[in-house]
Every structure is written in structure tokens, then in C-alpha cells.
Amino acid sequence: MPKCSETRSNLISLLRGVEHFNSEVFPAKESLFSDLASGQSPGTLFITCADSRIHPNLITQTEPGDLFILRNIGNIVPAYGEMLGGVSSAIEYAALGLGVNSIIICGHSDCGAMKALLPANQASLEKMPTVKSWLRNAEAAAAAALNDFTAEDAGPAIVRSLAEHNVLLQLAHLRTHPAVAAKLARNTLTLQGWFYDIGSGEVSILDEKTRRTTSVAEALKELELSAETQA
């Protein structure tokens, strides 16, 4: 347990950060925040893990107001009707209330949620029943990923494989949400899965059809070619 002095130190650090934001950062972007004060119109719903090492705006080099961000343990999207609540309502609001035209689900390396799904780590969930229940929404990904590894494997490779399978599974779950299905039917929404490697900074794009990863450069080339063809 953290000591009281450590807790105070953490709060002091955060408040110093707020002071810096108020005195230095905000004035430099005052016009941006002035525009945002009256409303938001993000183009993308970005669904990712609650892991403190993931910074969506930094990764995508976007400004406040560009991304509608939904974070939870394991970047999970329960199938519609399974667990109606914060995730479902955020997706519905993003699609119908904000009219986003793209949704990204981003998994990442060294994900604690994915590690917890490994057979060797199941006992770690016994003291966290809510987390255990939540991670049932990723069990199909674990079953698929573990086919390629032995029960003793628990290294970065299996965690990455599990995280990638999980992103693909959650994209499938996302398609069951009525608000998403409706926009997909009208061809006004694009879904994409990402994997972010914390150590290298590399983002890979997950292809739902081939279930393989492609580079950002390859994905850009394909999208730009598609845009030219439709123009």
C-alpha cells in the first residue's frame, strides 16, 4: 500500500502539472479551447485499453476534440446485449450523436488483461471477480491464440498474438451494435483494428479478412488508392 507521503507526492505532481497547463499550455492553444468550449465534432471513436502507457492523442498526433476516446481493461467491446452499459452507450452516442465516420480498436503489447487470460495466470483473477467477469468477453480470443502455443508459454509473442486476436474479436462484437451496423450498411462508417507496440512505438494494422497485420505505410497506400478510384 502507498504511504501517505507518496500519495501527497503524487497529488502535488498532478497539481503542478495543472499549474503548468494553466500558465503555459492553455494560453498557447487558447483559440482551440475557445472553439471546443461550445461543442465537439470528433471524426473517430478510438477504443483502447485503460493501460497508463497508451496515449491515443500522442500516438495519432491529434489535438483535443479530434478523438472520442473510450478506454477499458483490455479494449473490450461486449457483443450488443451482453453487457449493456458504459461501453455500449459510448458507442451508440459516438455513432448516432456525434456521427463519427471511423472507429478504431487498438490493442497493445504487454497487456495485463491479455496476460491474465493465460492459463498460468488464471489464479491472479480470483481476488478480482469483476475483472474476471469482464474478461470473459475475450475468452474466444484466448482460445484462438493458445492454439499456436504450449500451455507453458507466457512470453511477449503469445501476449501479442492474444492481443491481436482480441482486437479482431472485439471488432466482430462491435458489428453487432445496431448503431454501428446501421452506419456500416449505409457505408458511412469504417472500422479498423490496430496493435501498438509500446517498446518500439510501431503501430500495425490488423486485416479482418486475412487476419494478418500490415504496416501503416501499406494501409495508407491502400486507402489512398481506394480514394483515388472513388474520386
N, C-alpha and C positions, 0 to 999 in steps of 0.2 A: 504493500500500500504506500502511496506517496505521502511524504511528510508534509505538514502544514507549510513549512518553509518552501518546499518545492512547489506546492500549489500556488502560494503567493507569487513565487518567481515566475511561474507560467502566466499568471494573470497580469503581472507587471509587464512582461514581454508583449503580451497581446495589446495592452492599453498603450504601450509605447508605439506599437505599430499603428494603432488608430490615430495617435497624435501625428505621426509622420504622414499618414494618409490625409488627414485634415489640413495639414500645413503645406505639404509638398505635392502629393499625388492628385488630390481633388482639384486644386487650383489649375493644374496643368491640363486637366480634362474637363473643366467646368462646363464647357459648351455641350460636351457629350452627355454629362449627367443632367444638364438642363433639358435636353431633348428627351431623355429617358424618364424624367420626372412625371410626365403625363401619360406614359403607356409604354408597352413593349410590343415588338413585332419580330421575334426571332424566326429565322428560317429553318432551324434544325432543333429537334429534340435529341439530346445527347444522353444516352443511358449508360452509366458506367458504375464501377464499384465504389464503395464508400472509402476504400483504402486511401490513407492520407497522402500517399505518394503520387496519386493521379491528379493532374491539374488540367482539366479539359481546355480551358482558355489558353494556357501556355502551350499545350501540345498543338492546338489548331491555330495558334496565333490570332485569336479573335478578341474582340472587345466586349465589355459588359453590354448585354442586350442582344448579342448575336446568337447565343445558345440558350435553350431552355433545358436546364440540366436536372436529370433525375438520377439519384445515387442510392444504392443499397448494397448490402453484403452480397457479393457475387454477381453484380449486374444482372439480376434475375427479373424476368417478366413472367409471372404466372399466367397460364392459359386463362382466357376470359371465363369468369365464373368460378374459378378455383379459389381465388383469394381476392375478392373484390375489396378494394381499399385504396391506399395511397398511390400505389403503382398504377393501378387501373384508372383511377381518376386523373392522374397526371397525364397519362397517355391520351385519354379522351379529351381533356382540356387542350393539350398541345395540338391534337389533330383538328378538333372542331372549334375550339375557342380561339386559338392563336393561328390556326391554318398553316402549320409548318409543312414544308414540302419535302423534308427528308428526316429520317430517323436513323440514328447510328447506335448500335450496341457495341460497346468497347470493353473487351476483357483485357487482362494484363498478366505479366509474369509474376511469379512468386505470390500468387493469390492465396491468402489464408483460407478463403472459403473453399477453393478447389482442393487445397491440401487436406482440409477437414473431411472431404469425401473419400479420401484414400482409405482402404481397409485398415491399414496400420494406425490410422489416426481417429477411428470412429469413437474410441473411448473419450476423446477430448470433448465431444459434444454432449456427454451425459449431464454435465453441470450447466449446459446451456440449451434447455429444451426448446426455447423459441427459435434459436438459430437452427437447431436440428430439424424442426418442423419446416422452417423456411427453405432449407437446403434440399428438401425432398423435391423441390421444383427443378433440381439439377441432376437428379439421380439417373435419368436416362442418358445424360451426357457422360456420367461416370461409367455406366455400363458399356457404352460405346468405346470410350477411351481406353478402358482397362483391358480390352481385348488384345491390344498390341503390347501389353507389358505383363510382367510377372507380378504376383501379389507383393513381392518384397520391394519392388521399385517405388521410389518416392523422391526421385531427383527432379531437376528442372525440366527435363524432357517430358516426363509424364504430367507434370503440372501444366506445362504449356499445352500439351495435347488435350488435356482435360478442359483447360480454359477455352481453347478453340472450339472443341465440341460443344461446350456450354454456350458460347456465343451463337452458334448455329441453331442449337435447341431453342434458345430464347427468341431468336428471330422467327422460328416456327410458331412459338407461343404468341408472339406479337401479332402474327397474321390472323389469330383467332379473335382479336378485339374488333368489334363491329365498326368503330370509328376508323380504324386502320384499314379494314377490309373494304369499306366503302370508298375510301380515297384511292386505294390500290386499283379498285375496279374502274375508277374514273381516270386512272393514270395520272393522278395529281400528287403522288407520293412515291418516294424512293427509299428503300431500306438498304442498309449496308452494315456489315459486321467488321469490326476491327480487332486486332490484337496489338497491344502496346508492350514493348519490351523495356522495362524500366532502366536496366543497366546500359543499353545501347541507344535508347531513345527512338529505336526503329518502330514504325507502325506498319503492320501488314494488313492487307485487305483479305477477308475471307469470302470466297466464292461459294454461294449457296448451292449452285448446280454441281460443280465439280468437287466441292468440299476441300478445295486446296487453297493455299494462300498465294497472293500476288503482291508485288511491291506497289508502293504509292505511285511510282513512275508509270508502271504498267496500267494501273487503274485510271490514272489521269489520261493516258493515251487513248484508252478505250472510250472513256467518257467524252473526250474532245472529238474523237472520230464520230461518235454517235451524234453529237451536237451538230457537227458539220453536215452529216447525212440528212438530219431532220430540217436543217435550215432551208 
